[in-house]
Amino acid sequence: MACTTFPSENTDPAKNNKVSYQKDLNECKEDHPESSAGLHYKRWIDCMNLKGWK
């Protein structure tokens, strides 16, 4: 598996702020709880990408 950076910039300028970022990240964390194998990080990244974060 290749190293991936965590998304930090939204393609929508209106959502490209800390409040929107934290809201979207919290939603992703609720949808994909932490796992002992660490697979949740990949799921969080995929979830954030779907929300427009790159």
C-alpha positions as YAML, in Angstrom:
chain: A
units: angstrom
residues:
- id: 1
  name: MET
  ca: [0.00, 0.00, 0.00]
- id: 2
  name: ALA
  ca: [1.37, 3.40, -0.96]
- id: 3
  name: CYS
  ca: [1.67, 6.27, 1.48]
- id: 4
  name: THR
  ca: [-1.16, 8.74, 1.18]
- id: 5
  name: THR
  ca: [-1.44, 12.18, 2.66]
- id: 6
  name: PHE
  ca: [-4.57, 13.07, 4.56]
- id: 7
  name: PRO
  ca: [-6.82, 15.41, 2.54]
- id: 8
  name: SER
  ca: [-6.66, 19.01, 3.73]
- id: 9
  name: GLU
  ca: [-8.07, 21.20, 0.95]
- id: 10
  name: ASN
  ca: [-11.62, 21.22, -0.39]
- id: 11
  name: THR
  ca: [-12.39, 21.73, -4.07]
- id: 12
  name: ASP
  ca: [-15.35, 23.92, -3.02]
- id: 13
  name: PRO
  ca: [-13.96, 27.29, -1.84]
- id: 14
  name: ALA
  ca: [-17.01, 27.79, 0.42]
- id: 15
  name: LYS
  ca: [-16.15, 24.60, 2.35]
- id: 16
  name: ASN
  ca: [-12.39, 25.14, 2.40]
- id: 17
  name: ASN
  ca: [-12.22, 26.14, 6.08]
- id: 18
  name: LYS
  ca: [-11.43, 24.58, 9.45]
- id: 19
  name: VAL
  ca: [-15.06, 24.35, 10.62]
- id: 20
  name: SER
  ca: [-16.22, 22.47, 7.50]
- id: 21
  name: TYR
  ca: [-13.14, 20.26, 7.62]
- id: 22
  name: GLN
  ca: [-13.76, 19.25, 11.24]
- id: 23
  name: LYS
  ca: [-17.47, 18.63, 10.57]
- id: 24
  name: ASP
  ca: [-16.74, 16.38, 7.59]
- id: 25
  name: LEU
  ca: [-13.96, 14.54, 9.42]
- id: 26
  name: ASN
  ca: [-16.20, 13.90, 12.43]
- id: 27
  name: GLU
  ca: [-18.91, 12.52, 10.12]
- id: 28
  name: CYS
  ca: [-16.37, 10.20, 8.50]
- id: 29
  name: LYS
  ca: [-15.15, 9.05, 11.92]
- id: 30
  name: GLU
  ca: [-18.73, 8.28, 12.97]
- id: 31
  name: ASP
  ca: [-19.37, 6.31, 9.78]
- id: 32
  name: HIS
  ca: [-16.05, 4.42, 9.99]
- id: 33
  name: PRO
  ca: [-15.02, 3.76, 13.62]
- id: 34
  name: GLU
  ca: [-11.41, 3.13, 14.52]
- id: 35
  name: SER
  ca: [-10.17, -0.44, 14.10]
- id: 36
  name: SER
  ca: [-7.19, -2.17, 15.65]
- id: 37
  name: ALA
  ca: [-5.75, -2.96, 12.21]
- id: 38
  name: GLY
  ca: [-5.61, 0.73, 11.24]
- id: 39
  name: LEU
  ca: [-7.86, 0.31, 8.21]
- id: 40
  name: HIS
  ca: [-10.02, 3.19, 9.41]
- id: 41
  name: TYR
  ca: [-7.44, 5.72, 8.15]
- id: 42
  name: LYS
  ca: [-7.92, 4.57, 4.54]
- id: 43
  name: ARG
  ca: [-11.69, 4.69, 5.00]
- id: 44
  name: TRP
  ca: [-11.50, 8.19, 6.50]
- id: 45
  name: ILE
  ca: [-9.37, 9.38, 3.56]
- id: 46
  name: ASP
  ca: [-11.80, 7.85, 1.04]
- id: 47
  name: CYS
  ca: [-14.73, 9.42, 2.88]
- id: 48
  name: MET
  ca: [-13.06, 12.85, 2.92]
- id: 49
  name: ASN
  ca: [-12.28, 12.52, -0.79]
- id: 50
  name: LEU
  ca: [-15.99, 11.86, -1.47]
- id: 51
  name: LYS
  ca: [-16.80, 15.06, 0.42]
- id: 52
  name: GLY
  ca: [-14.48, 17.03, -1.89]
- id: 53
  name: TRP
  ca: [-11.31, 17.11, 0.24]
- id: 54
  name: LYS
  ca: [-8.10, 16.49, -1.66]
...
